[in-house]
Amino acid sequence: MGHGHMRAVLCRRLKHVELTAGQKRRLSEAIGRRLLSGKFSEQFFCQLRTLARVDHDALEYWCGRALGESTRSYVHRFAQRALRLPGRAVLGE
């Protein structure tokens, strides 16, 4: 299994866990910087979905930066798609 797949599995499991403010910030920064770098696989969208559940404001911030700073079309597609995700889901859904 590749690292992208393992990150996707971890993100799907994180939806069942309450994170502290510090954990949310670190998760947001890791996912956001990965989006900006453009170094991700198709499974990366699971990470963006997790960020939407955990901190939708942070998702909007990082997607806005990606749309404004990145020259890569696939980064723009991921960011635009992520911005259509709904906000925080109820724990356990």
Buried (B, 14 or more C-beta within 10 A) or exposed (E): EEEBEEBBEEBEEBBEEEEEEEEBBEBBEEBBEBBBEBEBEEBBBBBBBBBBBBBBEBBBEBBEBBEEEBEEEEBBEBBEEBBEBEEEEEEEE
